[in-house]
Amino acid sequence: MSVPMLPLTDIERLETRAVLKKAAEAHRFLAELKGVAASIPNESILINTLSLQEAKDSSEIENIVTTHDELYKASLFEGGTVHPAAKEVQDYAIALKQSFAKVRHSKVIRLHDILEVQRHLEHNKAGLRRLPGTELRNMATGEVVYTPPQHAEEIANLMDNLVQYMNDDHLCDTDPLIKMAIVHHQFESIHPFYDGNGRSGRILNILYLVTKDLLNLPVLYLSRYITRNKAEYYRLLQHVRETGEWEPWLLYMLEGVSETSKRTIELITAMKSLMKDVKHRMRGELPKIYRQELLNNLFHHPYTKIEFVENELGVSRLTASKYLEQLVEHGFVTKHRIGRANYYVNEPLCALLITQS
């Protein structure tokens, strides 16, 4: 079962009436999401909170499961004892944010960028597969369901072709959301790495949308949708390989864009409303300490600590501590302790993020 070079030749087979209709719907919701995301003045709030959500959901597809509590604590106490799954999720969020920072300006995805994503995820420089023997098996039965390309030269050629296809729209004028679905299928079929292919491929989805200006921020995360429709995701990946029939896969991915856009619009709108409420309360109840930077801190870090406030507001440790104690007294955050260290939880924000997960 060979992996074809891109672009695929039979456009009519891809752009069916049903696919084009679903693509138009997906574009509408995606454009609305782009606008809603731009309405949050401090972009780092969304990048930080939503990238952690995506990292958690994407890792769960690979059976790397952690809780929000473990994840947020891992962000607080670097160098301490961290749950292994939480550490892997953190690594995913870092890989996502760093790769986004690179491609948002260049609007180009290089092979080097994809290799960097995998390196951050797996903490090695193994690069593209060079040795044969990789097979994808059914986890329950052990049956081989797919054998990706085995030879190093073929893998390298296919990846060079994929990178060219992503960046050169003259090769193919297919709708960019349809291309994203094709790119994702191609990447997973090449299976270029020894480990980290699934998570790298899902990050690649986001980067592609950013390079095509369909998003300004990395806020569309399909992993939650894939997690909830995991069996169908793997079935349709294989269905295309076996039959060459693209429509069901394309419809699945486009529905994922629509559904995920709608849910993310709801989440960002709710976060915006919560921030507005907290801002008015802080101004009324704590006018002496209210600052926009303090409000941003509480929403940038669902779990915050003295050092975060100290660094982000440019105040002394004593002042940061006093700010947080007053926020505790007025019910804006709750105070917790691990060992000798205090941390402070924005409970309404955490409840909102957990509800949406």
ZAMARGU-4260 file (C-alpha; in steps of 0.2 Angstrom, whole numbers, plus 5000, padded with zeros to 4 digits):
<rodrens>
0) 5000/5000/5000 | 5010/5015/4994 | 5008/5033/4999 | 5005/5044/4984 | 5014/5060/4980
5) 5004/5076/4982 | 4994/5085/4974 | 4981/5071/4971 | 4976/5072/4953 | 4957/5069/4954
10) 4950/5085/4961 | 4932/5081/4958 | 4935/5066/4969 | 4939/5078/4983 | 4928/5093/4980
15) 4911/5084/4980 | 4895/5094/4983 | 4894/5088/5001 | 4912/5092/5005 | 4911/5109/4997
20) 4895/5113/5007 | 4903/5107/5023 | 4919/5117/5020 | 4909/5133/5018 | 4901/5129/5035
25) 4917/5126/5043 | 4925/5142/5036 | 4910/5152/5043 | 4913/5146/5060 | 4931/5147/5059
30) 4930/5165/5054 | 4919/5169/5069 | 4931/5160/5080 | 4946/5171/5073 | 4936/5187/5077
35) 4931/5181/5095 | 4949/5177/5099 | 4955/5194/5093 | 4942/5202/5106 | 4953/5196/5120
40) 4966/5210/5122 | 4980/5200/5130 | 4983/5186/5117 | 4994/5176/5129 | 4979/5172/5140
45) 4971/5162/5126 | 4988/5155/5120 | 4992/5148/5137 | 4976/5142/5143 | 4969/5134/5127
50) 4986/5127/5122 | 4986/5117/5139 | 4968/5111/5135 | 4974/5105/5118 | 4990/5097/5125
55) 4979/5087/5137 | 4966/5081/5124 | 4979/5077/5111 | 4990/5067/5123 | 4974/5058/5129
60) 4972/5051/5111 | 4989/5042/5114 | 4983/5036/5131 | 4994/5049/5140 | 4981/5054/5153
65) 4982/5068/5167 | 4971/5079/5177 | 4969/5098/5176 | 4976/5099/5194 | 4991/5089/5190
70) 4994/5099/5174 | 4992/5116/5182 | 5003/5111/5197 | 5017/5105/5185 | 5017/5123/5178
75) 5019/5130/5195 | 5033/5120/5202 | 5046/5117/5189 | 5060/5106/5194 | 5049/5097/5207
80) 5041/5080/5207 | 5029/5080/5192 | 5017/5067/5186 | 5025/5059/5171 | 5009/5061/5160
85) 5008/5080/5166 | 5026/5082/5160 | 5022/5075/5143 | 5007/5086/5141 | 5018/5101/5146
90) 5030/5097/5133 | 5016/5096/5120 | 5010/5114/5125 | 5028/5120/5124 | 5031/5112/5107
95) 5014/5120/5101 | 5018/5138/5107 | 5036/5138/5101 | 5031/5132/5083 | 5017/5144/5082
100) 5029/5158/5087 | 5040/5153/5072 | 5027/5151/5058 | 5015/5166/5063 | 5027/5178/5055
105) 5035/5167/5041 | 5019/5160/5035 | 5029/5145/5030 | 5031/5128/5038 | 5048/5120/5035
110) 5053/5102/5037 | 5065/5109/5051 | 5049/5116/5060 | 5041/5099/5060 | 5057/5090/5066
115) 5058/5103/5080 | 5040/5099/5085 | 5045/5081/5086 | 5061/5084/5095 | 5052/5094/5109
120) 5039/5081/5111 | 5051/5066/5112 | 5067/5074/5119 | 5078/5067/5106 | 5085/5071/5089
125) 5080/5054/5080 | 5073/5064/5066 | 5065/5055/5051 | 5064/5036/5052 | 5079/5028/5044
130) 5077/5009/5049 | 5063/4998/5042 | 5051/4988/5054 | 5038/5001/5059 | 5020/4994/5059
135) 5004/5001/5066 | 4994/4988/5076 | 4977/4986/5083 | 4980/4989/5102 | 4967/4976/5106
140) 4971/4962/5095 | 4989/4965/5090 | 4985/4963/5071 | 4995/4974/5059 | 4982/4987/5052
145) 4995/4997/5042 | 5013/4997/5036 | 5019/5014/5032 | 5034/5018/5020 | 5049/5008/5026
150) 5064/5016/5017 | 5073/5031/5022 | 5074/5039/5005 | 5055/5036/5002 | 5051/5044/5018
155) 5062/5059/5015 | 5055/5062/4998 | 5037/5061/5004 | 5041/5073/5018 | 5049/5085/5005
160) 5034/5084/4994 | 5022/5087/5009 | 5031/5102/5014 | 5031/5109/4996 | 5012/5105/4995
165) 5008/5115/5011 | 5018/5130/5006 | 5015/5131/4987 | 4997/5135/4983 | 5001/5135/4964
170) 5003/5116/4965 | 4984/5114/4970 | 4971/5127/4972 | 4960/5116/4983 | 4951/5125/4998
175) 4963/5126/5012 | 4952/5117/5024 | 4951/5102/5013 | 4970/5104/5010 | 4972/5103/5029
180) 4963/5087/5030 | 4973/5080/5016 | 4989/5086/5024 | 4985/5077/5040 | 4980/5061/5032
185) 4997/5061/5022 | 5007/5065/5037 | 5000/5051/5047 | 5001/5039/5032 | 5020/5043/5030
190) 5022/5041/5049 | 5039/5049/5047 | 5045/5047/5065 | 5048/5033/5077 | 5037/5041/5090
195) 5026/5056/5092 | 5018/5056/5075 | 5000/5058/5081 | 5004/5073/5092 | 5015/5081/5079
200) 5002/5079/5066 | 4989/5087/5076 | 5001/5102/5080 | 5003/5103/5061 | 4985/5106/5058
205) 4985/5121/5069 | 5001/5128/5061 | 4994/5126/5043 | 4978/5136/5048 | 4989/5150/5054
210) 5000/5150/5039 | 4984/5152/5028 | 4978/5166/5039 | 4963/5157/5044 | 4968/5159/5062
215) 4979/5173/5070 | 4981/5163/5086 | 4983/5144/5089 | 4965/5142/5096 | 4957/5129/5085
220) 4961/5112/5093 | 4953/5096/5085 | 4960/5084/5098 | 4945/5085/5109 | 4934/5081/5094
225) 4945/5067/5089 | 4946/5059/5106 | 4927/5059/5107 | 4927/5051/5089 | 4943/5041/5091
230) 4937/5024/5083 | 4930/5034/5068 | 4946/5044/5066 | 4956/5028/5064 | 4944/5019/5054
235) 4943/5033/5041 | 4961/5036/5040 | 4963/5017/5035 | 4947/5018/5024 | 4956/5031/5012
240) 4972/5020/5012 | 4962/5005/5007 | 4949/5012/4995 | 4955/5029/4989 | 4938/5036/4994
245) 4941/5053/5002 | 4924/5060/5005 | 4920/5052/5022 | 4937/5057/5029 | 4935/5075/5022
250) 4918/5077/5029 | 4924/5070/5046 | 4938/5083/5047 | 4927/5097/5041 | 4914/5093/5054
255) 4928/5093/5067 | 4933/5111/5062 | 4914/5117/5063 | 4911/5108/5080 | 4927/5113/5088
260) 4925/5131/5082 | 4908/5132/5090 | 4914/5125/5106 | 4929/5136/5107 | 4919/5152/5103
265) 4908/5147/5118 | 4923/5145/5129 | 4931/5161/5124 | 4915/5171/5126 | 4912/5163/5143
270) 4931/5168/5148 | 4928/5185/5142 | 4912/5187/5152 | 4921/5180/5167 | 4936/5192/5165
275) 4924/5207/5164 | 4915/5202/5180 | 4931/5200/5189 | 4937/5216/5183 | 4922/5226/5189
280) 4922/5217/5206 | 4941/5220/5208 | 4938/5239/5204 | 4924/5240/5216 | 4931/5230/5231
285) 4950/5232/5229 | 4953/5248/5220 | 4970/5251/5228 | 4977/5235/5220 | 4967/5234/5204
290) 4978/5233/5189 | 4975/5226/5172 | 4991/5216/5173 | 4985/5208/5189 | 4968/5203/5181
295) 4978/5196/5166 | 4989/5186/5178 | 4974/5177/5186 | 4968/5172/5169 | 4985/5168/5161
300) 4988/5156/5176 | 4973/5146/5182 | 4985/5142/5196 | 4996/5157/5201 | 5009/5160/5214
305) 5019/5175/5221 | 5033/5173/5209 | 5021/5175/5194 | 5013/5191/5201 | 5030/5198/5206
310) 5038/5195/5189 | 5023/5200/5178 | 5018/5216/5188 | 5036/5221/5192 | 5032/5222/5211
315) 5042/5216/5226 | 5038/5199/5234 | 5030/5207/5249 | 5019/5217/5238 | 5014/5202/5227
320) 5010/5192/5243 | 4999/5206/5249 | 4990/5207/5233 | 4986/5188/5233 | 4981/5188/5251
325) 4968/5202/5248 | 4962/5192/5233 | 4959/5177/5244 | 4950/5188/5257 | 4938/5194/5244
330) 4935/5177/5236 | 4944/5180/5219 | 4956/5165/5222 | 4958/5151/5234 | 4974/5148/5243
335) 4982/5131/5244 | 4999/5124/5250 | 5011/5111/5244 | 5026/5108/5256 | 5032/5125/5260
340) 5025/5134/5245 | 5008/5143/5243 | 4998/5143/5227 | 4982/5152/5222 | 4968/5145/5211
345) 4956/5154/5200 | 4941/5142/5204 | 4928/5150/5192 | 4941/5149/5177 | 4946/5131/5181
350) 4928/5126/5182 | 4925/5134/5165 | 4940/5125/5157 | 4935/5108/5165 | 4917/5109/5159
355) 4923/5112/5142 | 4935/5098/5142
</rodrens>
